[in-house]
Amino acid sequence: MVTMKAALLPDRGVVKLLGDGARNFLHGLVTADTLTLTPGAARFCALLTPQGKIIADFIVVEAPAADGGGFFLDIPRARSTVLVEKLNLYKLRAKVTIEDLSDVLGIVAAWDGSPPPYPPPQAREGRRGPGLCYADPRLPALGLRAMIAPQLAAEAASALGAALVAASDYDGHRIALGVPQGGIDFTYGDAFPHETDMDQLGGVDFAKGCYVGQEVVSRIEHRGTARTRAVPVRYDGAAPEAGTAIVAGERQVGTLGSAAGGRGVALVRLDRAADATTHGEQLTAGGVPIRIVKPDWARFAVPGDTKVAE
């Protein structure tokens, strides 16, 4: 039996929204539907600029009334202050308080192995186990997550029946799945949700009503104009540095993001990469040959359509 792994993610923070108006407030701003969110369930979503660019992406989970209720946002810690400032600008008369809890709460991720006896039924009902537990809504393979005081990470791992490992192990798991991470695989304020695969990973609800930036996102969806995508890549040897240009001959076709163990995530202009493939040109990053692969979860075509498992 494979033992689950768990890691404290030091680059993640927590923002809390509390109040009678919190649900509707969030729903009117973010890319996911929070009206139908129930305790213990989680949604992947983002707050966008009016031009449709990502200010911050995060996972939102509702705490049960028995634990005080409210909505907790699992967010990149580097974006928590920015998000709180933006939410406060939109608050106006909404009955909601917004608090950055990143100094007292962190995120533990658990993955691999057999499904643990813990947290069900706690996770299904959103009760604390230790921590507020929830399944990662992006991909089942990303496993479970828990919001908890960082010093209790070992306790959380034990309750999950998991071995506590380094955060870099989780990064390797995420990279192998081809799931992008903001701040390294794309730049906040400069990327549309489609470019970061939020539409593929359940981060955009195309049936919900208006939210900030919705017009642009809907137009990209209906016109099918997302030419740039975050995609998994493979390479041999030492990993090129994050931010290295991916080129075909003299022409840049993308930028390499996070990489580990021969696998990486890159932001690529798929039309340019396809043209290079058609003409037999090798993609390279810092002189290292790069191969684009297609993750199992992707519904868009990539040059060559090589499956991620290969």
C-alpha positions as CSV (number, residue, x, y, z in Angstrom):
1,M,0.0,0.0,0.0
2,V,1.3,3.4,-1.0
3,T,1.5,5.8,2.0
4,M,-0.1,9.2,1.5
5,K,2.2,12.2,1.5
6,A,1.5,15.5,3.2
7,A,3.3,18.8,3.1
8,L,3.0,22.2,4.6
9,L,2.9,24.7,1.8
10,P,4.7,27.9,3.0
11,D,3.8,29.9,0.0
12,R,0.1,29.7,0.7
13,G,-2.0,32.0,3.0
14,V,-5.6,32.3,4.1
15,V,-8.1,35.1,3.8
16,K,-11.5,35.0,5.7
17,L,-14.8,36.6,4.7
18,L,-17.5,36.6,7.3
19,G,-20.9,38.2,7.5
20,D,-24.5,37.9,6.2
21,G,-23.5,39.4,2.9
22,A,-20.3,37.4,2.3
23,R,-21.8,34.8,0.0
24,N,-23.5,37.2,-2.4
25,F,-20.5,39.6,-2.2
26,L,-18.1,36.8,-3.4
27,H,-20.5,35.5,-6.0
28,G,-20.8,38.9,-7.7
29,L,-17.0,39.3,-8.0
30,V,-15.3,36.0,-8.7
31,T,-15.3,33.5,-11.6
32,A,-17.0,30.6,-9.7
33,D,-20.5,30.1,-8.3
34,T,-20.5,30.6,-4.5
35,L,-24.3,30.7,-4.2
36,T,-24.4,26.9,-4.3
37,L,-21.3,26.3,-2.3
38,T,-21.9,24.1,0.8
39,P,-19.7,23.5,3.9
40,G,-16.8,21.2,3.2
41,A,-17.0,21.7,-0.6
42,A,-14.5,23.9,-2.3
43,R,-14.4,25.9,-5.5
44,F,-11.4,27.1,-7.6
45,C,-11.8,30.7,-8.7
46,A,-10.2,34.1,-9.3
47,L,-10.7,37.8,-8.9
48,L,-10.1,39.5,-12.2
49,T,-9.5,43.0,-13.4
50,P,-12.3,44.6,-15.5
51,Q,-10.1,43.7,-18.5
52,G,-10.3,40.0,-17.6
53,K,-6.7,39.5,-16.2
54,I,-6.1,37.5,-13.0
55,I,-5.5,39.6,-9.9
56,A,-5.4,36.5,-7.6
57,D,-6.6,32.9,-8.0
58,F,-7.6,30.9,-5.0
59,I,-9.6,28.0,-3.6
60,V,-12.7,29.1,-1.6
61,V,-14.2,26.8,1.1
62,E,-17.2,27.4,3.4
63,A,-16.9,26.6,7.1
64,P,-19.9,25.0,8.8
65,A,-22.0,27.1,11.2
66,A,-20.8,24.9,14.1
67,D,-17.3,26.2,13.4
68,G,-18.4,29.8,13.1
69,G,-19.2,29.8,9.4
70,G,-17.6,32.1,6.9
71,F,-15.7,31.7,3.7
72,F,-12.0,30.9,3.8
73,L,-9.8,31.5,0.8
74,D,-6.7,29.3,0.2
75,I,-4.5,31.8,-1.7
76,P,-0.9,32.4,-2.7
77,R,0.5,34.2,0.3
78,A,2.2,36.8,-1.9
79,R,-1.3,37.8,-3.2
80,S,-3.2,37.9,0.1
81,T,-2.6,41.6,0.9
82,V,-3.5,42.6,-2.7
83,L,-6.7,40.6,-2.6
84,V,-7.8,42.0,0.7
85,E,-7.2,45.5,-0.6
86,K,-9.2,44.8,-3.7
87,L,-12.1,43.2,-1.9
88,N,-12.3,46.1,0.5
89,L,-12.5,48.5,-2.5
90,Y,-15.6,46.5,-3.7
91,K,-17.1,46.1,-0.3
92,L,-19.1,49.4,-0.1
93,R,-22.1,48.7,2.2
94,A,-21.9,44.9,2.0
95,K,-22.2,43.2,5.4
96,V,-18.9,41.5,5.3
97,T,-15.6,41.6,7.2
98,I,-12.4,40.6,5.4
99,E,-9.4,39.4,7.3
100,D,-6.0,38.2,6.3
101,L,-5.2,35.2,8.5
102,S,-1.9,34.2,6.7
103,D,0.1,34.8,9.9
104,V,-1.8,32.3,11.9
105,L,-3.2,29.8,9.4
106,G,-1.4,27.8,6.7
107,I,-2.2,25.1,4.1
108,V,-1.3,21.4,4.3
109,A,-1.8,19.4,1.1
110,A,-2.0,15.5,1.1
111,W,-1.9,13.3,-1.9
112,D,-1.1,9.8,-3.3
113,G,-1.8,6.6,-1.5
114,S,-5.1,5.1,-0.6
115,P,-8.0,7.3,0.5
116,P,-7.6,7.8,4.3
117,P,-10.2,7.0,6.9
118,Y,-9.8,10.6,7.9
119,P,-11.3,13.1,7.1
120,P,-14.7,11.5,6.1
121,P,-17.2,12.3,7.4
122,Q,-15.5,15.5,8.6
123,A,-14.3,16.6,5.2
124,R,-17.7,15.9,3.6
125,E,-19.4,18.0,6.2
126,G,-16.6,20.7,6.4
127,R,-15.9,20.1,10.1
128,R,-12.4,20.7,11.5
129,G,-10.4,17.6,12.0
130,P,-7.5,19.2,12.7
131,G,-8.1,22.0,10.3
132,L,-10.8,22.8,7.8
133,C,-10.4,19.9,5.3
134,Y,-11.6,19.8,1.6
135,A,-10.7,18.0,-1.6
136,D,-8.7,20.1,-4.1
137,P,-11.4,21.2,-6.6
138,R,-9.0,21.4,-9.5
139,L,-8.1,17.7,-10.0
140,P,-8.7,14.6,-7.9
141,A,-5.1,13.7,-8.2
142,L,-4.1,16.9,-6.3
143,G,-5.7,15.2,-3.2
144,L,-6.8,16.9,0.0
145,R,-6.0,20.2,1.6
146,A,-6.4,21.5,5.2
147,M,-6.3,25.0,6.7
148,I,-4.4,24.7,10.0
149,A,-2.0,26.5,12.2
150,P,1.5,25.7,10.7
151,Q,2.8,24.3,13.9
152,L,0.2,21.6,13.7
153,A,1.2,20.3,10.3
154,A,2.6,17.1,11.7
155,E,-0.6,16.5,13.6
156,A,-2.6,17.0,10.5
157,A,-0.4,14.6,8.5
158,S,-0.8,12.0,11.2
159,A,-4.6,12.4,11.3
160,L,-4.6,11.9,7.5
161,G,-2.5,8.8,7.8
162,A,0.2,10.5,5.7
163,A,4.0,10.9,5.9
164,L,5.0,14.5,6.3
165,V,7.4,15.5,3.5
166,A,8.9,18.6,2.1
167,A,6.9,21.2,0.2
168,S,9.2,20.6,-2.8
169,D,7.7,17.1,-3.1
170,Y,4.3,18.6,-3.5
171,D,5.7,21.0,-6.1
172,G,7.0,18.0,-8.0
173,H,3.6,16.3,-7.9
174,R,1.9,19.5,-9.1
175,I,4.4,20.0,-11.9
176,A,4.1,16.3,-13.0
177,L,0.3,16.9,-13.4
178,G,0.9,20.0,-15.4
179,V,-1.1,22.3,-13.1
180,P,0.2,25.9,-13.3
181,Q,1.1,28.0,-10.3
182,G,0.7,31.8,-10.3
183,G,3.8,33.9,-9.8
184,I,6.1,31.3,-11.4
185,D,4.2,29.8,-14.3
186,F,2.3,33.0,-15.2
187,T,2.3,36.6,-14.0
188,Y,-0.5,38.0,-12.0
189,G,-2.2,41.0,-13.7
190,D,-0.9,39.8,-17.1
191,A,-2.8,36.5,-17.8
192,F,-6.3,35.6,-18.7
193,P,-8.0,32.6,-17.0
194,H,-7.9,30.6,-20.2
195,E,-4.2,31.1,-20.5
196,T,-3.7,29.5,-17.1
197,D,-6.1,26.7,-17.8
198,M,-8.7,27.8,-15.2
199,D,-11.4,26.9,-17.7
200,Q,-10.0,23.4,-17.8
201,L,-9.6,23.0,-14.0
202,G,-13.1,24.1,-12.9
203,G,-12.1,27.7,-12.2
204,V,-14.6,29.4,-14.4
205,D,-18.4,29.0,-14.3
206,F,-19.7,30.0,-17.7
207,A,-23.3,29.6,-16.6
208,K,-23.3,32.1,-13.7
209,G,-24.2,35.7,-13.9
210,C,-22.0,38.7,-14.1
211,Y,-18.7,39.1,-12.3
212,V,-15.7,41.5,-12.7
213,G,-14.1,40.7,-16.1
214,Q,-16.8,38.3,-17.2
215,E,-17.4,39.9,-20.6
216,V,-13.8,39.3,-21.7
217,V,-13.7,35.8,-20.4
218,S,-16.9,34.8,-22.1
219,R,-15.7,36.3,-25.4
220,I,-12.5,34.3,-25.3
221,E,-14.6,31.1,-24.5
222,H,-17.1,31.6,-27.3
223,R,-14.6,32.7,-29.9
224,G,-12.1,30.1,-29.0
225,T,-9.3,32.6,-29.1
226,A,-7.0,31.3,-26.3
227,R,-3.8,30.9,-28.3
228,T,-1.6,31.0,-25.2
229,R,-1.8,28.1,-22.7
230,A,0.0,26.7,-19.7
231,V,1.1,23.3,-20.8
232,P,3.3,20.5,-19.3
233,V,6.7,20.1,-20.9
234,R,9.5,17.5,-20.7
235,Y,13.2,17.9,-20.9
236,D,16.4,15.9,-20.2
237,G,19.2,16.9,-17.9
238,A,19.4,20.0,-15.7
239,A,16.3,22.1,-15.5
240,P,16.5,25.5,-17.2
241,E,15.7,28.4,-14.9
242,A,12.2,29.7,-14.5
243,G,11.6,32.6,-16.9
244,T,13.8,31.1,-19.6
245,A,12.5,31.8,-23.1
246,I,11.4,28.8,-25.1
247,V,12.4,29.3,-28.7
248,A,12.1,27.6,-32.1
249,G,15.1,28.8,-34.1
250,E,15.2,32.6,-33.5
251,R,11.5,32.9,-32.6
252,Q,10.2,32.8,-29.0
253,V,7.2,30.6,-28.6
254,G,6.8,30.6,-24.8
255,T,8.4,30.9,-21.4
256,L,9.4,28.1,-19.0
257,G,7.9,28.3,-15.5
258,S,8.4,25.8,-12.7
259,A,10.4,22.7,-13.4
260,A,11.7,19.6,-11.5
261,G,12.9,16.1,-12.4
262,G,12.6,16.4,-16.2
263,R,9.1,17.9,-16.1
264,G,7.9,21.5,-16.2
265,V,5.1,23.9,-16.9
266,A,5.4,26.5,-19.6
267,L,3.3,29.3,-21.0
268,V,3.3,28.6,-24.7
269,R,1.8,30.2,-27.8
270,L,0.3,27.0,-29.2
271,D,0.0,28.3,-32.8
272,R,3.7,29.2,-32.9
273,A,4.7,25.9,-31.4
274,A,2.5,24.1,-33.8
275,D,4.1,26.0,-36.7
276,A,7.5,25.0,-35.4
277,T,6.5,21.4,-35.2
278,T,5.2,21.4,-38.7
279,H,8.5,22.7,-40.0
280,G,10.5,20.2,-37.9
281,E,12.0,22.9,-35.6
282,Q,13.2,21.8,-32.1
283,L,11.9,23.8,-29.2
284,T,14.6,24.7,-26.7
285,A,14.9,26.6,-23.4
286,G,18.4,27.8,-22.6
287,G,19.7,25.4,-25.1
288,V,17.9,22.4,-23.5
289,P,15.4,20.6,-25.9
290,I,11.8,20.9,-24.7
291,R,8.9,18.6,-25.6
292,I,5.3,19.7,-25.1
293,V,2.9,17.0,-23.7
294,K,-0.8,17.0,-23.3
295,P,-2.3,16.4,-19.8
296,D,-5.2,14.0,-19.5
297,W,-7.4,16.7,-18.1
298,A,-6.9,19.1,-21.1
299,R,-9.7,19.6,-23.6
300,F,-7.6,21.7,-26.0
301,A,-5.2,20.5,-28.6
302,V,-1.4,20.8,-28.2
303,P,1.2,20.4,-30.9
304,G,1.8,16.7,-31.4
305,D,-0.9,15.7,-28.8
306,T,1.6,13.6,-26.9
307,K,-0.1,12.3,-23.7
308,V,1.3,13.4,-20.4
309,A,1.8,9.8,-19.2
310,E,4.3,9.3,-21.9
